[in-house]
């Protein structure tokens, strides 16, 4: 299926299902961490679905690393949404200066006009307050 609104809607529904299933896994035995550090887009997305349910389970730097390495815009977008959710739930105190610099640099690499750019700009505005 070619990219576009129909594919995005289908992927969003799949991701919603992933989040529902992820709620059943209440603790990372190392599997989620492995998925985050790996290069498989589907497993990265599964890790993000889990993080959306357990935002405190990983430090912000783990989110940022995954977002930086994501090769699929959909994974990058949901990684940014998960990080934004973590910030909303837990505040800014655990976001280091290195994290802030990485996010600022990441903003310049994201395709202008994309949904991911909207997300990263929102996060960076929040961090600059």
MMTF fields as JSON, N, C-alpha, C and O atoms, coordinates in Angstrom:
{
  "mmtfVersion": "1.0.0",
  "mmtfProducer": "UNKNOWN",
  "numBonds": 515,
  "numAtoms": 516,
  "numGroups": 129,
  "numChains": 1,
  "numModels": 1,
  "chainsPerModel": [1],
  "groupsPerChain": [129],
  "chainIdList": ["A"],
  "bondAtomList": [4, 2, 8, 6, 12, 10, 16, 14, 20, 18, 24, 22, 28, 26, 32, 30, 36, 34, 40, 38, 44, 42, 48, 46, 52, 50, 56, 54, 60, 58, 64, 62, 68, 66, 72, 70, 76, 74, 80, 78, 84, 82, 88, 86, 92, 90, 96, 94, 100, 98, 104, 102, 108, 106, 112, 110, 116, 114, 120, 118, 124, 122, 128, 126, 132, 130, 136, 134, 140, 138, 144, 142, 148, 146, 152, 150, 156, 154, 160, 158, 164, 162, 168, 166, 172, 170, 176, 174, 180, 178, 184, 182, 188, 186, 192, 190, 196, 194, 200, 198, 204, 202, 208, 206, 212, 210, 216, 214, 220, 218, 224, 222, 228, 226, 232, 230, 236, 234, 240, 238, 244, 242, 248, 246, 252, 250, 256, 254, 260, 258, 264, 262, 268, 266, 272, 270, 276, 274, 280, 278, 284, 282, 288, 286, 292, 290, 296, 294, 300, 298, 304, 302, 308, 306, 312, 310, 316, 314, 320, 318, 324, 322, 328, 326, 332, 330, 336, 334, 340, 338, 344, 342, 348, 346, 352, 350, 356, 354, 360, 358, 364, 362, 368, 366, 372, 370, 376, 374, 380, 378, 384, 382, 388, 386, 392, 390, 396, 394, 400, 398, 404, 402, 408, 406, 412, 410, 416, 414, 420, 418, 424, 422, 428, 426, 432, 430, 436, 434, 440, 438, 444, 442, 448, 446, 452, 450, 456, 454, 460, 458, 464, 462, 468, 466, 472, 470, 476, 474, 480, 478, 484, 482, 488, 486, 492, 490, 496, 494, 500, 498, 504, 502, 508, 506, 512, 510],
  "bondOrderList": [1, 1, 1, 1, 1, 1, 1, 1, 1, 1, 1, 1, 1, 1, 1, 1, 1, 1, 1, 1, 1, 1, 1, 1, 1, 1, 1, 1, 1, 1, 1, 1, 1, 1, 1, 1, 1, 1, 1, 1, 1, 1, 1, 1, 1, 1, 1, 1, 1, 1, 1, 1, 1, 1, 1, 1, 1, 1, 1, 1, 1, 1, 1, 1, 1, 1, 1, 1, 1, 1, 1, 1, 1, 1, 1, 1, 1, 1, 1, 1, 1, 1, 1, 1, 1, 1, 1, 1, 1, 1, 1, 1, 1, 1, 1, 1, 1, 1, 1, 1, 1, 1, 1, 1, 1, 1, 1, 1, 1, 1, 1, 1, 1, 1, 1, 1, 1, 1, 1, 1, 1, 1, 1, 1, 1, 1, 1, 1],
  "groupList": [{"groupName": "UNK", "atomNameList": ["N", "CA", "C", "O"], "elementList": ["N", "C", "C", "O"], "formalChargeList": [0, 0, 0, 0], "bondAtomList": [1, 0, 2, 1, 3, 2], "bondOrderList": [1, 1, 2], "singleLetterCode": "X", "chemCompType": "L-PEPTIDE LINKING"}],
  "groupTypeList": [0, 0, 0, 0, 0, 0, 0, 0, 0, 0, 0, 0, 0, 0, 0, 0, 0, 0, 0, 0, 0, 0, 0, 0, 0, 0, 0, 0, 0, 0, 0, 0, 0, 0, 0, 0, 0, 0, 0, 0, 0, 0, 0, 0, 0, 0, 0, 0, 0, 0, 0, 0, 0, 0, 0, 0, 0, 0, 0, 0, 0, 0, 0, 0, 0, 0, 0, 0, 0, 0, 0, 0, 0, 0, 0, 0, 0, 0, 0, 0, 0, 0, 0, 0, 0, 0, 0, 0, 0, 0, 0, 0, 0, 0, 0, 0, 0, 0, 0, 0, 0, 0, 0, 0, 0, 0, 0, 0, 0, 0, 0, 0, 0, 0, 0, 0, 0, 0, 0, 0, 0, 0, 0, 0, 0, 0, 0, 0, 0],
  "groupIdList": [1, 2, 3, 4, 5, 6, 7, 8, 9, 10, 11, 12, 13, 14, 15, 16, 17, 18, 19, 20, 21, 22, 23, 24, 25, 26, 27, 28, 29, 30, 31, 32, 33, 34, 35, 36, 37, 38, 39, 40, 41, 42, 43, 44, 45, 46, 47, 48, 49, 50, 51, 52, 53, 54, 55, 56, 57, 58, 59, 60, 61, 62, 63, 64, 65, 66, 67, 68, 69, 70, 71, 72, 73, 74, 75, 76, 77, 78, 79, 80, 81, 82, 83, 84, 85, 86, 87, 88, 89, 90, 91, 92, 93, 94, 95, 96, 97, 98, 99, 100, 101, 102, 103, 104, 105, 106, 107, 108, 109, 110, 111, 112, 113, 114, 115, 116, 117, 118, 119, 120, 121, 122, 123, 124, 125, 126, 127, 128, 129],
  "secStructList": [7, 7, 1, 1, 2, 2, 2, 2, 2, 2, 2, 2, 2, 2, 2, 2, 2, 2, 2, 2, 2, 2, 6, 6, 7, 7, 1, 7, 1, 1, 2, 2, 2, 2, 2, 2, 2, 1, 7, 7, 2, 2, 2, 2, 2, 2, 2, 2, 2, 2, 2, 2, 2, 7, 4, 4, 4, 1, 7, 2, 2, 2, 2, 2, 2, 2, 2, 2, 2, 7, 7, 1, 2, 2, 2, 2, 2, 2, 2, 2, 2, 2, 2, 2, 2, 2, 2, 2, 2, 2, 7, 1, 6, 6, 7, 7, 2, 2, 2, 2, 2, 2, 2, 2, 2, 2, 2, 2, 2, 1, 7, 6, 6, 1, 2, 2, 2, 2, 2, 2, 2, 2, 2, 2, 2, 2, 2, 6, 7],
  "xCoordList": [0.852, 0.0, 0.898, 1.85, 0.589, 1.375, 1.075, 0.028, 2.012, 1.808, 0.655, 0.342, 0.05, -1.08, -2.016, -1.74, -3.12, -4.066, -4.632, -4.803, -4.922, -5.504, -4.504, -4.862, -3.278, -2.259, -1.996, -1.849, -1.936, -1.715, -2.843, -2.591, -4.08, -5.223, -5.143, -5.426, -4.764, -4.641, -3.522, -3.692, -2.394, -1.278, -1.633, -1.223, -2.383, -2.803, -3.705, -3.602, -4.581, -5.432, -4.611, -4.874, -3.626, -2.736, -1.979, -1.828, -1.505, -0.763, -1.659, -1.21, -2.917, -3.862, -4.027, -4.084, -4.103, -4.177, -2.907, -2.968, -1.767, -0.49, -0.468, 0.009, -0.985, -1.019, -1.905, -1.571, -3.022, -3.919, -3.232, -3.33, -2.546, -1.831, -0.673, -0.406, 0.008, 1.161, 0.778, 1.618, -0.47, -0.913, -0.82, -0.774, -0.794, -0.725, 0.69, 0.881, 1.668, 3.068, 3.442, 3.7, 3.472, 3.668, 5.126, 5.419, 6.034, 7.431, 8.323, 8.026, 9.414, 10.361, 11.387, 12.114, 11.441, 12.432, 13.682, 14.519, 13.803, 14.91, 14.469, 15.176, 13.306, 12.799, 12.493, 12.89, 11.796, 11.412, 12.668, 12.772, 13.607, 14.867, 15.557, 16.088, 15.551, 16.146, 15.443, 16.088, 14.126, 13.365, 13.707, 13.825, 13.863, 14.183, 15.555, 15.758, 16.485, 17.863, 18.068, 19.075, 17.123, 17.244, 16.883, 16.544, 16.964, 16.687, 15.412, 15.137, 14.636, 13.395, 12.285, 11.926, 11.755, 10.732, 9.509, 8.976, 9.065, 7.884, 8.118, 7.248, 9.3, 9.617, 9.834, 9.481, 10.41, 10.537, 9.146, 8.918, 8.236, 6.868, 6.189, 5.439, 6.448, 5.901, 6.453, 5.718, 7.74, 8.345, 7.705, 7.442, 7.459, 6.816, 5.395, 4.961, 4.68, 3.331, 3.392, 2.535, 4.394, 4.564, 4.888, 4.337, 5.777, 6.147, 4.967, 4.901, 4.052, 2.872, 2.065, 1.369, 2.151, 1.457, 2.293, 1.743, 3.609, 4.526, 5.611, 6.777, 5.246, 6.196, 7.419, 8.464, 7.318, 8.453, 9.448, 10.496, 9.137, 9.964, 11.342, 12.277, 11.471, 12.742, 13.073, 12.173, 14.357, 14.745, 14.499, 14.41, 14.392, 14.178, 15.229, 14.911, 16.46, 17.519, 17.236, 17.631, 16.56, 16.213, 15.177, 15.255, 14.221, 13.234, 13.953, 13.726, 14.824, 15.506, 16.383, 16.42, 17.082, 17.917, 17.073, 17.45, 15.942, 15.066, 14.563, 14.562, 14.146, 13.625, 14.707, 14.431, 15.923, 17.033, 17.337, 17.676, 17.22, 17.552, 16.397, 16.601, 15.193, 14.015, 14.182, 14.542, 13.919, 14.023, 12.656, 12.566, 11.607, 10.249, 9.599, 9.606, 9.047, 8.404, 7.321, 7.159, 6.581, 5.519, 6.103, 5.533, 7.224, 7.891, 8.42, 8.278, 9.021, 9.553, 8.431, 8.572, 7.327, 6.193, 5.68, 5.5, 5.441, 4.904, 5.942, 5.585, 7.212, 8.254, 8.197, 8.316, 8.015, 7.878, 6.611, 6.624, 5.521, 4.282, 4.471, 3.972, 5.199, 5.461, 6.307, 6.037, 7.325, 8.155, 7.332, 7.474, 6.489, 5.605, 4.687, 4.462, 4.163, 3.324, 4.09, 3.555, 5.352, 6.195, 6.387, 6.295, 6.655, 6.849, 5.561, 5.614, 4.42, 3.137, 2.886, 2.382, 3.237, 2.964, 3.965, 3.598, 5.234, 6.292, 7.05, 7.862, 6.797, 7.486, 8.832, 9.184, 9.563, 10.799, 12.072, 13.163, 11.951, 13.127, 14.149, 15.338, 13.74, 14.694, 15.299, 16.106, 14.925, 15.475, 16.751, 16.73, 17.857, 19.172, 19.474, 18.74, 20.553, 21.005, 21.357, 21.05, 22.002, 22.338, 21.075, 21.051, 20.024, 18.745, 18.174, 17.682, 18.241, 17.699, 18.448, 17.844, 19.764, 20.579, 20.245, 20.093, 20.132, 19.809, 18.455, 18.306, 17.474, 16.15, 16.177, 15.474, 16.977, 17.101, 17.747, 17.305, 18.78, 19.439, 18.496, 18.477, 17.729, 16.784, 15.74, 15.311, 15.343, 14.336, 14.807, 14.013, 16.084, 16.604, 16.696, 16.833, 16.621, 16.741, 15.394, 15.332, 14.333, 13.006, 12.421, 12.547, 11.782, 11.226, 10.264, 9.304, 10.532, 9.655, 8.218, 7.982, 7.271, 5.869, 5.281, 4.084, 6.109, 5.624, 4.975, 5.185, 4.187, 3.586, 4.664, 4.505, 5.757, 6.868, 7.469, 7.854, 7.55, 8.089, 7.185, 7.677, 5.897, 4.951, 5.213, 5.255, 5.39, 5.625, 6.945, 6.975, 8.025, 9.332, 9.35, 9.954, 8.706, 8.642, 7.867, 8.245, 6.787, 5.985, 6.83, 6.813, 7.553, 8.423, 9.492, 9.712, 10.151, 11.228, 10.718, 11.408, 9.511, 8.91, 8.696, 8.991, 8.182, 7.958, 9.281, 9.329, 10.336, 11.636, 12.267, 13.089, 11.898, 12.511, 11.788, 12.218, 10.701, 9.968, 10.69, 10.211],
  "yCoordList": [-1.178, 0.0, 1.243, 1.331, 2.178, 3.393, 4.305, 4.195, 5.203, 6.107, 7.06, 7.337, 7.541, 8.45, 8.318, 7.589, 9.026, 9.086, 7.714, 7.405, 6.895, 5.581, 4.692, 4.026, 4.692, 3.875, 4.392, 3.603, 5.709, 6.29, 5.91, 5.564, 5.971, 5.599, 4.129, 3.781, 3.281, 1.857, 1.618, 0.845, 2.278, 2.132, 2.688, 2.129, 3.77, 4.348, 3.38, 3.257, 2.697, 1.684, 0.523, 0.019, 0.101, -0.978, -0.538, -1.309, 0.704, 1.206, 1.277, 0.979, 1.668, 1.689, 0.287, 0.113, -0.713, -2.098, -2.489, -3.172, -2.058, -2.357, -1.771, -2.414, -0.551, 0.077, -0.71, -0.859, -1.211, -2.011, -3.28, -3.643, -3.945, -5.17, -4.843, -5.596, -3.729, -3.343, -3.124, -3.286, -2.76, -2.564, -3.846, -3.802, -4.977, -6.261, -6.596, -7.51, -5.862, -6.086, -4.966, -3.84, -5.273, -4.204, -3.965, -3.033, -4.788, -4.631, -5.057, -6.02, -4.33, -4.67, -5.651, -5.34, -6.816, -7.825, -7.721, -8.624, -6.632, -6.425, -6.505, -6.046, -7.084, -7.227, -5.869, -5.597, -5.023, -3.698, -2.878, -2.225, -2.919, -2.192, -2.672, -1.867, -3.972, -4.523, -4.03, -3.707, -3.973, -3.475, -2.012, -1.599, -1.237, 0.183, 0.382, 1.3, -0.479, -0.338, -0.997, -0.752, -1.829, -2.532, -1.654, -0.48, -2.243, -1.5, -1.937, -1.482, -2.805, -3.278, -2.264, -2.015, -1.691, -0.639, -1.111, -0.378, -2.32, -2.857, -3.034, -2.726, -3.535, -3.709, -2.373, -2.214, -1.411, -0.067, 0.498, 1.101, 0.301, 0.793, 0.089, 0.714, -1.203, -1.938, -1.374, -1.241, -1.044, -0.443, 0.908, 1.228, 1.688, 2.992, 2.811, 3.569, 1.822, 1.543, 1.237, 1.68, 0.489, 0.161, 1.42, 1.629, 2.26, 3.495, 4.445, 5.202, 4.412, 5.273, 4.892, 5.734, 3.639, 3.172, 3.325, 3.478, 3.286, 3.331, 4.377, 4.023, 5.65, 6.697, 6.839, 7.3, 6.46, 6.61, 5.46, 5.496, 4.456, 3.251, 3.466, 2.721, 4.457, 4.729, 6.206, 7.042, 6.528, 7.941, 8.641, 7.985, 9.959, 10.689, 10.371, 10.327, 10.154, 9.873, 8.611, 8.532, 7.624, 6.399, 6.706, 6.168, 7.557, 7.988, 8.697, 8.401, 9.64, 10.465, 9.6, 9.806, 8.641, 7.74, 6.998, 6.911, 6.471, 5.748, 6.683, 6.311, 7.868, 8.833, 9.189, 9.275, 9.395, 9.738, 8.614, 8.875, 7.372, 6.229, 5.745, 4.951, 6.216, 5.754, 6.05, 7.161, 5.046, 5.228, 5.45, 5.879, 5.164, 5.345, 6.564, 6.669, 7.473, 8.658, 8.326, 9.051, 7.243, 6.863, 6.51, 6.865, 5.82, 5.456, 6.722, 6.902, 7.579, 8.831, 9.676, 10.206, 9.79, 10.571, 10.035, 10.804, 8.719, 8.164, 8.182, 8.25, 8.122, 8.297, 9.692, 9.861, 10.678, 12.056, 12.229, 12.918, 11.604, 11.668, 11.024, 11.528, 9.9, 9.23, 10.119, 10.223, 10.759, 11.666, 12.837, 13.243, 13.376, 14.47, 14.024, 14.771, 12.809, 12.264, 12.083, 12.307, 11.674, 11.527, 12.878, 12.987, 13.902, 15.247, 15.724, 16.297, 15.491, 15.89, 15.162, 15.753, 13.887, 13.081, 13.325, 13.308, 13.553, 13.566, 14.883, 15.044, 15.809, 17.084, 17.066, 16.109, 18.146, 18.367, 18.05, 18.083, 17.748, 17.649, 16.598, 16.779, 15.524, 14.485, 14.718, 13.913, 15.79, 16.066, 16.878, 18.027, 16.25, 16.855, 17.907, 18.052, 18.627, 19.599, 18.87, 19.355, 17.706, 16.915, 16.5, 16.516, 16.127, 15.781, 16.982, 16.855, 18.13, 19.355, 19.714, 20.109, 19.574, 19.854, 18.867, 19.258, 17.595, 16.571, 16.851, 16.696, 17.261, 17.553, 18.777, 18.818, 19.764, 20.95, 20.574, 21.029, 19.754, 19.299, 18.437, 18.535, 17.607, 16.736, 17.551, 17.17, 18.662, 19.506, 19.944, 20.014, 20.236, 20.702, 19.578, 19.851, 18.322, 17.183, 16.64, 15.874, 17.034, 16.513, 17.294, 18.516, 16.558, 17.156, 18.302, 18.119, 19.474, 20.624, 20.329, 19.705, 20.784, 20.616, 19.273, 19.043, 18.389, 17.061, 17.097, 18.029, 16.069, 15.947, 15.811, 16.301, 15.147, 15.014, 16.371, 16.627, 17.24, 18.571, 19.344, 20.054, 19.209, 19.859, 19.359, 20.151, 18.046, 17.458, 17.935, 18.333, 17.901, 18.289, 19.77, 20.163, 20.585, 22.017, 22.248, 23.082, 21.507, 21.623, 21.25, 21.943, 20.171, 19.723, 20.768, 21.119, 21.264, 22.238, 23.546, 24.193, 23.946, 25.151, 24.934, 25.807, 23.762, 23.43, 23.468, 23.968, 22.945, 22.9, 24.274, 24.479, 25.219, 26.551, 27.497, 28.636, 27.039, 27.9, 28.038, 28.725],
  "zCoordList": [0.0, 0.0, 0.0, 0.776, -0.86, -0.94, 0.249, 0.886, 0.533, 1.66, 1.354, 0.197, 2.4, 2.259, 3.439, 4.392, 3.366, 4.478, 4.839, 6.018, 3.834, 4.112, 4.863, 5.834, 4.411, 5.084, 6.499, 7.432, 6.657, 7.981, 8.933, 10.087, 8.46, 9.298, 9.701, 10.848, 8.777, 9.078, 10.1, 11.042, 9.911, 10.845, 12.228, 13.246, 12.264, 13.543, 14.293, 15.514, 13.583, 14.216, 14.747, 15.839, 13.983, 14.436, 15.681, 16.628, 15.676, 16.835, 18.065, 19.172, 17.887, 19.02, 19.595, 20.812, 18.718, 19.185, 19.933, 20.955, 19.425, 20.091, 21.505, 22.44, 21.656, 22.976, 23.935, 25.111, 23.441, 24.287, 24.763, 25.936, 23.866, 24.229, 25.178, 26.115, 24.936, 25.757, 27.22, 28.105, 27.486, 28.869, 29.685, 30.914, 29.009, 29.705, 30.174, 30.976, 29.678, 30.063, 31.024, 30.599, 32.328, 33.302, 33.692, 34.442, 33.195, 33.585, 32.424, 31.717, 32.241, 31.188, 31.735, 32.678, 31.148, 31.545, 30.683, 30.677, 29.964, 29.038, 27.589, 26.692, 27.362, 26.0, 25.384, 24.251, 26.117, 25.602, 25.318, 24.28, 26.238, 26.047, 24.776, 24.01, 24.555, 23.34, 22.09, 21.092, 22.145, 21.0, 20.729, 19.576, 21.792, 21.628, 20.999, 20.204, 21.361, 20.863, 19.505, 18.84, 19.094, 17.823, 16.637, 16.79, 15.463, 14.235, 13.529, 12.419, 14.15, 13.55, 13.832, 14.983, 12.759, 12.909, 13.677, 14.51, 13.405, 14.086, 15.574, 16.388, 15.93, 17.351, 18.043, 19.212, 17.33, 17.9, 18.191, 19.24, 17.266, 17.453, 18.625, 19.375, 18.784, 19.933, 21.242, 22.22, 21.262, 22.453, 22.759, 23.918, 21.728, 21.918, 22.461, 23.329, 21.957, 22.464, 23.957, 24.722, 24.364, 25.777, 26.575, 27.656, 26.048, 26.748, 26.9, 27.869, 25.969, 26.093, 27.33, 27.898, 27.75, 28.949, 30.21, 31.301, 30.077, 31.224, 30.978, 30.803, 30.963, 30.564, 31.465, 31.004, 32.723, 33.637, 33.543, 34.188, 32.759, 32.719, 32.089, 32.382, 31.243, 30.567, 30.717, 30.799, 30.752, 30.827, 29.491, 28.453, 29.515, 28.259, 27.193, 26.005, 27.606, 26.634, 25.822, 24.659, 26.41, 25.675, 24.593, 23.488, 24.905, 23.911, 22.758, 21.585, 23.127, 22.13, 21.226, 20.013, 21.809, 21.014, 19.979, 18.81, 20.41, 19.48, 18.382, 17.209, 18.745, 17.765, 16.749, 15.552, 17.216, 16.318, 15.336, 14.182, 15.782, 14.943, 14.075, 13.157, 14.356, 13.606, 12.121, 11.732, 11.306, 9.856, 9.221, 8.071, 9.956, 9.448, 10.106, 11.333, 9.331, 9.905, 10.931, 11.913, 10.716, 11.651, 13.017, 14.048, 13.026, 14.283, 14.961, 16.171, 14.172, 14.71, 15.326, 16.428, 14.604, 15.088, 16.419, 17.363, 16.512, 17.745, 18.861, 20.037, 18.507, 19.523, 20.128, 21.341, 19.279, 19.758, 20.591, 21.61, 20.158, 20.942, 22.312, 23.318, 22.343, 23.627, 24.531, 25.727, 23.969, 24.769, 25.273, 26.426, 24.44, 24.849, 25.987, 26.939, 25.884, 26.947, 28.24, 29.326, 28.119, 29.316, 29.997, 31.219, 29.193, 29.736, 30.42, 31.508, 29.793, 30.395, 31.713, 32.668, 31.761, 32.954, 34.074, 35.249, 33.716, 34.734, 34.859, 35.77, 33.97, 34.04, 33.325, 32.636, 33.513, 32.773, 33.552, 32.984, 34.831, 35.69, 35.258, 35.518, 34.617, 34.225, 32.843, 32.38, 32.194, 30.866, 31.032, 31.472, 30.668, 30.86, 29.799, 28.822, 30.005, 29.006, 27.714, 26.624, 27.829, 26.63, 25.878, 24.647, 26.613, 25.98, 25.238, 24.117, 25.864, 25.257, 23.982, 22.985, 24.023, 22.839, 21.726, 20.569, 22.077, 21.073, 20.419, 19.206, 21.218, 20.673, 19.765, 18.755, 20.117, 19.274, 17.94, 16.885, 17.986, 16.759, 15.924, 14.697, 16.584, 15.891, 15.132, 14.043, 15.716, 15.053, 13.674, 12.736, 13.55, 12.253, 11.22, 10.028, 11.658, 10.747, 10.273, 9.311, 10.942, 10.615, 9.445, 9.361, 8.549, 7.333, 7.668, 8.417, 7.107, 7.328, 6.897, 5.862, 7.704, 7.4, 7.805, 7.635, 8.338, 8.726, 10.107, 10.884, 10.397, 11.726, 12.794, 13.912, 12.445, 13.402, 13.723, 14.864, 12.728, 12.984, 13.95, 14.827, 13.793, 14.71, 16.132, 17.074, 16.283, 17.611, 18.219, 19.383, 17.456, 18.008, 18.355, 19.353, 17.556, 17.877, 19.168, 19.991, 19.337, 20.567, 21.785, 22.802, 21.668, 22.769, 23.059, 24.218, 22.034, 22.242, 22.804, 23.592, 22.409, 23.022, 24.514, 25.329, 24.859, 26.268, 27.044, 28.168, 26.45, 27.12, 27.269, 28.161, 26.414, 26.477, 27.436, 27.622, 28.04, 28.985, 30.285, 31.187]
}
